[in-house]
Every structure is written in C-alpha cells, then in structure tokens.
Amino acid sequence: MERIYRVRQHDDTFYAVERGGELRRASGDPFAGLSAGAAVSGGLAGVTVLAPLRPSKIVCVGLNYKDHAGEVGKALPAEPLLFIKPSTAVIGPGEPIRIPPGVGRVDHEAELGIVIGRRAHRVPAAKAWDYILGLICVNDVTARDLQKKESQYTRCKGFDTFAPIGPCIAVGLDPSSLDIEGWVNGEKRHHSNTRELIFPVPYLVEHVSRFMTLQPGDVITTGTPSGVGPLVPGDRMMVKLEGVGTLSNPCL
C-alpha cells in the first residue's frame, strides 16, 4: 500500500508518495502515474499537507449505515440515495470549516471516500477496482436545519468549505472492513466500521456510473455512521479512517 499526498514546502507545491513510512517527492500525476524520487526533507512534519485533489464533482451517498438511518428516523433505502457536492466546497487538512451565519445547526459527518482513477461509465461491480485510484477521508458537513426544510440536499450540503477531504489518497487498501471515527474537541462522536455499509464500494461504483460518467479525480462518499452532531466556531473536527489517516479541520 502507498499513500499519495499533495504538499507545499516553502513556495513549492508537489505530489509526494509515502511507502513504508518514508515520504518521497513524486513526478507525474496520480492518474497517469507517479514516479517516486528523492526523500522529502523533514517528511510530513516538514511540509504543509493540502487537499490531494480537486474533483469535478463529489457524488455523495446518504443513509448507507443502518445505525445512522435509525438515528435520523428514516427507513433503509432500497437503493442508494444520492446527491452532489460542488467542487467549490472542497478544502484540505487544516483549512477552516466556515459556519455560515443564519443557517442554524451545522453537523459533521465522518465518511470514507472513493477516488476515481480513470473515466468510468457503466462499470460492473466486478470491475470496479479497475476504476478506483484509492481511498480518502471526507467530512460531509451539513446544514441540518436547512436539510430538514428541503427535499433536495444541494443547498444544505453545498456551502463553501463543507467538503474537507484528505489527508492523502490511500492506494491498494481494501475498504471492506476499516474502522472509521469522528472526533470533536477530543470527544469521539462516530465509531463504526465500513463492513456496516448497506451498499458496498463496488456496488456504489456500478450504481453511480450507470447514469453519470465519472472522471479521474471524482469522489464518491459512502455515507456516515451514527453519531452526527453539531459543530460551532472554535471546534476542531477530526475524521480518522484506518489505513488512510486523520483529516483535521478547525471551525470558524
């Protein structure tokens, strides 16, 4: 397994690959192929970690954990419930989630994200991994009071800064049984495992690509487990995904 980071060191922004705990500068791009070179001075501690990509779209899956459907009082879906976050919602590790004024309660949602590696259209589940680059942490920030008022999720999910992603793309990691946690100010809010997904990763790639062409760098988020709760200015939210790492963002 390897992890792909996009980082900044001094005034230089570049991709870096972590293998066996060593971070190396990489040439190329993640979708055409990266070639690892010299070790990065100071490793991860010596760089600023950025959002690893800018997707053209983020396709989100709602109600994909049984316990979360229960906590929001909704029936289990017969097929994936989908909505889209715009690319303008994306921020990277350490960047602030900005709570918009006048929207009421804003919640965190810790999620596993799937990064698409090449153009995907009508992909059967059995071949889904031919089209997946890797896995990523996502925080599906949600204006909950707005969500309760509307049948569509575009507004409540689409504010600027409402899609923190990172800290890296984990390549070669099996998503079928990974621990996922969400923490706010050192308090654990989410704690589950991806084996509890109602619709697993290969099925989601098949389902979404039936009617929507996925481009390299697009992200499918897989839903949040139970434990959603409010964020307020001054909070720090962390998404921890086994094998991927920790995505941490302050709230303003």
N, C-alpha and C positions, 0 to 999 in steps of 0.2 A: 504494500500500500504506500502511496505517497500523498502529500498534501501540497496543493498549489496555492500560493499567496500572491497578491499584488501589493507591493510595498513601496514606500518612499524612504530614501536615505539621503539626507541633505536636500539637494534640489533634483534628485534623480528618482524617477518612478519606473519600476520594472517588475516583472514576474520573478518569483523565486520558488524553488521546489525543496520541500523538506522530505528527506529519506533517512530513516534510522536516527532521527534527532539532529541531523545536520542540515542547515539551510544553505542552498546554493543558488546563485544568480542563474537565471534561465534566459535563453534566447528563443525566439519564435513566439507563438501564441498557443493558448491551451487547446484550441480547436483544430489547428493544423499540426500541432506537435511542439513540445518544448524540449530543448536540449540543455541539460544542467552543466554549468561551468564552475567558476571559482566559488569558494565558500564566501558567504556574506559576512563582513566584519561585524562582530558583536551578535550575530544570529538574530533571532526575533527581538531580543532586547535592544538591538541596535538600529531598528527600523520602526517606522510607523506603518501599521497594517491598515490597508484600505479595503473598500468593498472589492471583492475579487472579480466582479464583472458588472456590466450594466445591461440587464436583459431588455429585449424589446418588449416583453410582457411577462408578468407573473401570473400564472394560472393557479388559483387557489381552490382547495377542496375544503368544504365545510362539513361539519358533523361526521368526521371519519374515525372518531373514537367513541365507543359506546358510552363510556362514563361522561364524556362531555355532552353528548346528546341528552343524557339524563339530567345533568346539572342545569341546562338551559330549557328543559321541559319540552323537547321536540322528539318526534318519532324518528326511528332509524330510517335513513333514506334507502329507497330501492335501488338507486344508482347515485353516483357521486354528485353532490351539489357543488356547482362551480361558479366562480366569479373571478374577476380580473383586477389586479392592482396595476396602476401605471408605473412606468419606469421612473417617473419623477418622484415616486415615494421612496426610492432606494437610498439608503445611507449605509455607511460601513461601520466597522467596530470603532467605538469611542465617540462617534458623532452623536449629537443630542437628538433625542425624540422630542419634538416641539409640540406641546399640548395646545391645540387651537383654542382661542377664547370662545366662550359661549356655546360649546358643543355638549356640555355635561360630562358624564363619566367616560373615561378612556381606559381601555383594558389592554393588557398584554396577552399574547398567545404564543407559546413556545412551540416551534414546529420543525420537522425535518423537511428540507427542500431537495428536489431533484434537479440537477443541472443538465440540460440537454446538450449533447456534444455535436450533433450534426442534424441537418434538416430532416424532420420526421413527419410523415404523412401516412395515415392508415397503417400504423405499425402493430403487428400482432404481439400480444403479451409475451409469447415465447421468444421474440427477438428484441424485446425492449432494451436489453443491456447493450445491444449493438448501437444504440442511440443515446445512451446516458454517459456523460462525462464523469459525473461524481455526485457527491452529497454535500449539503451545506446547511448551516443553521439559519433559521428565519424567525423573526418576531412579527407576527401578523397583528400589528397594532390596530385597534378597532374603537371607533367612537360608538360605544354601546347604546347610549340613549338614542342616537340617530338610527342605529340599526333596528331598534325596536319600533321606530316610527315608520320605516320604509320596507317595502318588499324586495327592493333591489339594494345591493351592497356597495355600489360604486362609490357613493359619497362617504359612507362611514368607514370604508377601508382605504380610500384613495388619497387622503391628505398627504402633503409633503412630509417626509420623514417617517411615514407609517410602515415602511418595509425595511427595517435593518436586516442585512444579510452578512454572512461571513462566519468565522474569520478567514476561512480558506475553503477550497474545494477538495474534499477527500476522494481520491481516486482508488478504485479497487476494494471498496468497503461494502460488505453485504448489509443491506438495510433491514433485513427481516427480523432482527432481534437486537435493537440498540436501545439502551437506556436514554431517556430524554427528561430533562428537568428544566424548570423555570424558577429563577430566584429574584426576589425584590428586596433590596437592602439587607441581604444576608438571610432572608427568610425563604424557605423552599415553598413555592406555590404549586408548581407542576411536578409530578413524578410518575412516569409511566414507561412503557417500552413499546417499540414500534411493532412488536408482534400482536399488539392490541388493535392495530389498524383494521377497520372494516373492509376497506378496499386497498389491497397491497400495491406496492410500487409498480410492478409490471402491468397490472390491470389499469392503473391510472394513466400510464403512457399510452396504452391501447385506446382507452376511452377518449382521452382528450384529442389524440391525433386522428380520430375518426372524422372530426368535423373542423379541426383547426390545425393548420400547419405550424409546427414548432420549429423555431430557428435556433441555430447554435447560440448558447448563452441564455436561452429562455429558462425559466424556473417554474416547476410545478411544486407547490407546497402541499403537504399531505394531511393537514388538519392538526388541531390541537387536542391534547388530552384534557381531562378535568383540571380545575384549579385556576381558571381565568379570574382575574381580579383587577382592581383599578390601579392606575398609575397617576401620580401627581408630580408637579415640579419639585425637584430635589431628590426624587427616587433614582435608583440605578437598577436596571433590569438586566439579568443575565440568562441566556439560553445555553444550556450545556447538553451536548449531544455526544454520546460515546463514540470514540474514534475520530470525531471531527474536531472538537474543541469547544471553546467558550466564546460566545458573542456577547459583548457587554456594551451597554449604552446608557448614558445618563438621560434624565428627563428635565426639560426646561419648560 
